[in-house]
């Protein structure tokens, strides 16, 4: 029985579109995205030939891959187009469809034959055939290579005079793995849409946390010191090699220092750990915390806002706003009474200045004094 198949590139898990999909869908790794894409493309390969006018909806795609918002994320990276009921998979025939599969199979056979090496030399007879006594073929070394036929035609010279054609193009440049790398595919040269275009290349070693003179960045030192203060017992001992690598990755992925809100949110989040908690929500050790730092940070900030908590700066700002509103209300009352009981300008100025000093505010400005002296008691 013939089994259907689809083409998957070896660089698929590392494509920028996959990374963006994982970020948009808030999935922990890109392998999950690749698995869902394979499920979707396998279904599409059985439904359409060219990837156009696929009669389904975004909701159906989300249900097919068991991930809400998957179709919308595909539209953002340019891997899904069209309207509800007539969806389009761009460049579908590049990797799927019967014609594409035939081309891929041809390319594979041609490439395999071209790369075939160490072809044994054989002794030719007068009629360009190698003699075979039904037990073997005599080669130039005098040994026998067993065969099933009476004779084998020598095609070595013909292959040299008439080289095979190059494989058919795949519409994408291939990477030369044998030579240690080569041309980069077009899809890897820039991001698919402007919001995530041209990201800085990530560091692959400890240079990301060191200055030009080899010393650790002060920001990284402060980050590690802050992590050690989050839980009791985390401040004992130096970081292990695995913890150090996880800390460097967490610091590099942030691309900025942890702000005050995030520090307070994580501290209070870990301090209010429930009794029936999961270790991936409230990591019990430093290594796991640093490994999933981004996930813990998002959960902590969301919990901090959901519970209505505020940072000291936000509480101070709220207190100032309340005091300002109260001062404004009392000033309006004083001005209204001044009009009603016909205060003199000097009496109104004295009361307003005393009221402002009570709330630690500046006294009346020159413009306000001028308006009051002219008899304008309103604000």
N, C-alpha and C positions, 0 to 999 in steps of 0.2 A: 504494500500500500504506500502510495506517495504521500509524504508529509510536507505540508506547506511550511515555508520559512520566510523570514524577512532579514534584510541586511542591517547590521549594527556595526558602526565604526568603533575601533578600539579607543579613539580619543573622545568618545561621547561623554563619559563621566566628567571630563575635565573641560568641556566647552563652557564658555561664559554664559550661554543661555541656561545651561543646567544649574550653574551656581546662582544665577538670578532667580530661577524658578524655586530653588530651595529657600532662598531668602524671602521671596514673596509669599510662599506658602508656609513659611516658618517650620520647615522640616529640618530634622537634626543632621541629615547627611544627604549627599547627592545621589547615593545609591538608591534611596527610596524614590527619588524623582525618575531615575533611569528605569526602574522597575515599572512604574506607572506608565511611562512613555511606551515601553515595550508592549504592555497590555493594550494601550490605546492604538498603537500602530498596527499590531497584529489584528485587532478588530477591524480597523480601517482597510487593511489589505484584503480582507474577505468581503468588504462591502463596495469597494470602488476600484477602478482601474487607474484613473488619473488623479484622484484626490479632489475632484471638483464636484460641487453640488451634492454633497453628502447630506442625505435627508435625516438630520438629527439636530438636537438642540444642545446648548451649553450645559443645561441641567443633566441631560442624558450622559454627556461626557464625564461630568463630575461623578455621576452614579456608577459609570463603568469603571473608573479608576479608584472609586471609594475615597475621593478627596474633594471637598467643597472648595470652589473657586479655582479649580485646576484649568478649566477652559478660559477663564478670564486671564489667568497668568500666561497661558499660551498665546493669547492675543497680544499681551504686552511685549513678549519677546519675538513676535512675528512668526510664530509657528502655527497659528490658526487665524483664518480670515473668514469673510462671508457673513451672512445673516442667519438668523434662526431658521432652521429647516433647509438651508442651502449652504452648509459650511464648506470651507475650502482648506485643504492642507497644502500650503505652499511647497513647491519643489518635491511633490510626492513621488513623481516618476523618477527622481534622481536615485532613490533607494528602494522603491517598491514597484509592484506591477510585474506582469509576466515578461514584458519586453526587457525591462531592467534586469530581471533575474537571468534571462538568457544571456544578456550582455556581460553580466558579472561572471556567469559560468564560463563563457568564452574567454574572458580576460584571465580567469584563474587557470584554465587549461593552458593557454598560450604562455602565461608567465611561468607556470610550472615546467613546461617543456623547455623554455629558454634558459631557465636557471638550472636545468638538470646538468650535472657535471660528472666527470669521471666516467665517460662512456668508453667501455672496453673496445680495444681495437680487435678486428677480426681479419682473418685471412680470406681474401676474395678468390673466387674461382674465375674461370674464363668468362662465364656467363653472368658475372657480377653477383653471384650467389655464393653463400658459404655452405660448404658441404656439411651435411648432418646425417649421421648414421642411426637416427632415431633415438640415440642415447645422449648425444651432446654435440656441441660446436667447438671446434678446435680454434683457439685464439692464437695471437702472436707469441704468447708465453709458453705455449705447448700444453696448456691445461684444457680441460673440457668444461664447457658450460652446457648443462642439460637443457634440452628444449623438447617441445612436443611435436614440432613439425618436421618435415623432411629438409627444409632449407629456410634460411633467413636472408632477406634482401638487405644489403648494406646501403644505408641512406646517409652515411656520414659525409661523403663527398658532396652529395646533393645539397645537404644542409649548409655546407660551407659556401657553395656557389650561390645558393638562393636563400639568404637569411629570412627568418620569419618576420612578419610585420610587427610593429609596436602594438601593444594592447590598446583597445578602444578607450577613448577618454572617459573619465568618470565625472567630468565637469568640476572637479576639485583637485587641487594639487595634493600629491601624496608625500608622506614623510619618509625619508630614507632611513629606516631603522638600522640597516647594516652599517652605514657610514657614520653612525652617531648623531643622527638628526639631519634635517635638510630643510626644504621649503615648508613654511607654515601654511596650513589651509586658509582660504579666504575668510572663513567664518571665525577664525581666531585672531584676525588682525585688528578688529575693533568691535565694540559692543553693538548690539542690534538696535538700540534706541538711545536717544540723547541723555536720558536721566542717568544712565550708568556708563556713559561713554568714557573711553580712555582712562581706566583706573590705573593707579600707580602699580608697577610690578611689585609683588610681595617679596620680602626678604626671606631668605632660606636659611639663615644662620644667625648667630648672635650679634652680627653687625647692627641689627635693628635696635639694640638696646645699649649700644656703646658709642662713645664719641669718636672723633678722628684719632685721638690720642690713645684709644683703647680702654678708657675708663667708662664705667657704667653711667648711663644717663641719670641725672637726679630724679627725673619723673618716674623712671622705672624703679629706682630704689624706694621712692615714696610709695609707689604702687604695691611693692612686695611688703613693705612695712605695714601698710594699711591692711592688707590681706591677713597678715599674722595676728592682727588685733581683733579680727572679726569673731573668733570663737575661742573659748578657753582651751589652752593646750596647743594652739596653732603657733604660738610665739616661741616655742621651745625648739632648739636645733636649727640647723641650716637646711635650706631646700635641697632635696635630692636632685639627681640629674633629671629624672622624669618630671618632678615638680618645677624645676628650672625651665625645662623646655615648654611645659604647659603655661608657665607664667610669661615667657617671652611671646608665645603665640597669642595669649589673651591680651597682652599689652599692645602687640602689633595690630591685632584686629580692631582694637578700639580706635587707633589712629588719633587719639587725644587723651588728655588726663580725665580721670573719673571726676565728675563734678560733684558739688555738695549734695544735690538732691539724690544722686545715685548712691553716694556713700551712706547717707542717712537711711535711704530706703533699704539697702541691703543689710545694714546693721540691725535695723528694727525687724526686718523680715526674718532674719536668722534667729533673732532673740525671741520671736513669737512663734517658734516652731511648735506645731501641735504634736500631741503624743503619737497619733497614728499618721506619721509623715512618711513620705517616700524619699529615698536618698537622692533621687534625681531632681527633687524639688528643694530639698534642704541638704546639700552635700555634707557628709559627716567628716570628711578629710580634705586637706588642702589640695591634693592632686586632682580629685574629682571636681572640686570647686573651680579650680583654674581651667580644667579641661572643658567644662560646660559653662564658662563664665558668662558668655553672652545670653544663654538661656535663663540663667539665674537672675541676671540683671534685668531682663525684660519682665520676668515674673515679679521681682521685688518692686519695681517701679509701678507696675499695674496694681499690685496689692496695696502699695502705699497710697495711690490715688483713690482706689476703690474704697478704702477705709476712711477717707477724709482726713488723713494726716497731713501735716505741714512741716516744712523745715523752719528753723529759727528765723531765717531771713523772711520767709513768707508770713510767719506769725507776727513779726515786727511790722511788716508792711500792712498787714490787716489791722493791727492796733493803731497805726498812724492814720489809716483811712477812717476808722471809727472815730478817733479823736477829732479829725478834721471835719467830719460830718456833724459831730456834736457841737463843735465850736461854731460852725456856720449856722446851725439852728439857733443857738443862744444869741449870736450877733443879730440875727433877724428879729428875735424877740425884743432885744434892747433897742434896736432902731424903731421898731413899731411902737414901743412904749414912749420913746423920745418924741415921736410925732404926735402921739395921743396926748401926752402931758406937757408938750411944748418945752422940751429941754433946751437949754442954751447950747451952742456949739461946744463950749468948753466942758459942760457936764457930759455930753455924749462922748466926746473924745476921751475923757477921763475913764468913763465906764468901759469903753471898748478896749482901751489900752490895758486896763486892769484884767479884763476878761482874757485877752491874748496872753498876757504874762502868766495867767493861771494855767494855760495849756502849753507853756513853753514856746510860744510863737512870737514872731517879731511884731513890734508895735505898728501903728498905722503908717502907711507910706505918705509921701508928700501929696500925691494926687488925691488920696482919700481925705487927708486933712483939708485940702483945698475945697473939695466938694462939700464937706460938712460945714465949713465956714461960710460957704455960699448959700447954705440952707437946704442942701440936698441930703436928706437923712437916709434915703433908701440906698440899697446896694448898687 
